[in-house]
Amino acid sequence: MNDRTTADETHVGLVDAGTHVESFRQTRSNRRTELVEDYVELIADLIDHDGEARQVDIAQRLGVAQPTVAKMLKRLATEGLIQQRRYRGVFLTEEGKELARVSRERHQVVESFLCALGISPETARIDAEGIEHHVSAETLEAFRVYLKR
């Protein structure tokens, strides 16, 4: 702020309460689904690459302990996204496959958009991992339109 800039000129007004509430509600909702989407997408990737998804491989890829994975797998099974078969690993249900497909597509669009802006592929991949869960359908569609140009 230089000597001639007043506090009023630099102050961005508060967003109205209703908009504020909605943005925080949406963020909380996205955080709840973020982990589920990451697990389902990873399970799909492991099945595509290795023919199976094992708890030990999931834990290694996510950098978490196996009991943490076991707890999440139980949640995913309860939500109808996976099936676990004793001694055979983890398999996605049709609903789980669809969630993985949508998550993967969102990630690819965001990553491609960031690369189109000149972000390095490595940084775009890392940043897309967080952004993909929080981007609205409207924003994602704008990314798609931008990429088609």
QUIMOJO-V823017 format. One record per pair of residues at least 4 apart in sequence whose C-alpha atoms are under 6 Angstrom apart, sorted by the first residue. I is the first residue (numbers start at 0). J is the second residue. If there is no record, write none. Layout:
i->[I | I]
j->[J | J]
//
This chain:
i->[0 | 29 | 29 | 33 | 36 | 39 | 40 | 42 | 45 | 45 | 46 | 46 | 46 | 52 | 52 | 53 | 58 | 58 | 58 | 58 | 75 | 75 | 76 | 76 | 76 | 80 | 80 | 80 | 80 | 81 | 81 | 81 | 82 | 82 | 83 | 83 | 84 | 91 | 91 | 99 | 105 | 106 | 106 | 107 | 109 | 110 | 110 | 110 | 113 | 113 | 114 | 118 | 119 | 122 | 123 | 127]
j->[4 | 33 | 133 | 132 | 40 | 99 | 99 | 52 | 49 | 52 | 50 | 51 | 52 | 88 | 89 | 88 | 62 | 63 | 64 | 65 | 80 | 81 | 80 | 81 | 82 | 91 | 92 | 94 | 95 | 90 | 91 | 92 | 89 | 90 | 88 | 89 | 88 | 95 | 96 | 103 | 131 | 127 | 131 | 111 | 127 | 123 | 124 | 127 | 118 | 123 | 118 | 123 | 123 | 126 | 127 | 131]
//
